[in-house]
Amino acid sequence: MDIREHLGKNVRRLREEKGWSQEAYADEAGIHRTYVSDIERGARNPTIAVVEKLARPLGLKAGSLLD
């Protein structure tokens, strides 16, 4: 599996476990909802700074989204 797809699956799973919509999660992370959608589909190649923004509202370190 491509690393982008792996990241996207982890983000989606963890977001859904929190019960957040993409829009609510994007607000928490400080990024646009469509960007979250693109990441979850593996259509974006986010920078490490964006990965950190994705991890923070989930209470995780950035690297754990890539495990």
C-alpha positions in Angstrom: 0.0 0.0 0.0 1.2 3.5 -0.9 2.2 5.6 2.1 -0.4 8.3 1.2 -3.1 5.6 1.2 -1.9 4.3 4.5 -2.0 7.8 6.0 -5.4 8.4 4.6 -6.8 5.2 6.0 -5.4 5.9 9.5 -6.8 9.5 9.5 -10.2 8.3 8.4 -10.3 5.5 11.0 -9.2 7.7 13.8 -11.5 10.6 12.8 -14.5 8.2 12.6 -13.6 6.7 16.0 -13.9 10.3 17.5 -17.3 10.6 15.8 -16.2 13.7 13.8 -17.3 14.6 10.3 -14.6 15.7 7.9 -15.7 19.3 8.4 -15.5 19.1 12.2 -12.1 17.4 12.0 -10.8 19.9 9.5 -11.9 22.8 11.8 -10.0 21.1 14.7 -6.9 20.6 12.6 -7.0 24.1 11.0 -7.1 22.9 7.4 -9.8 22.9 4.7 -12.4 20.1 4.6 -11.6 19.2 1.0 -8.0 18.8 1.9 -9.0 16.2 4.6 -11.1 14.4 2.0 -8.2 14.3 -0.4 -5.8 13.0 2.3 -8.3 10.3 3.3 -8.5 9.2 -0.4 -4.7 9.2 -0.8 -5.0 11.9 -3.4 -2.7 14.4 -1.6 0.9 14.2 -0.6 0.8 16.3 2.6 3.9 18.0 4.1 5.1 16.9 7.5 3.7 20.1 8.9 0.2 19.1 7.7 0.7 15.6 9.1 1.4 17.3 12.5 -1.8 19.4 12.1 -3.7 16.1 11.4 -2.3 14.4 14.5 -2.7 17.1 17.0 -6.5 17.0 17.4 -6.4 13.3 17.7 -3.9 13.5 20.6 -1.2 11.7 18.6 2.3 12.4 17.4 2.7 12.9 13.7 4.7 9.7 13.2 1.9 7.5 14.6 -0.3 8.4 11.6 2.2 6.7 9.4 2.5 3.4 11.5 
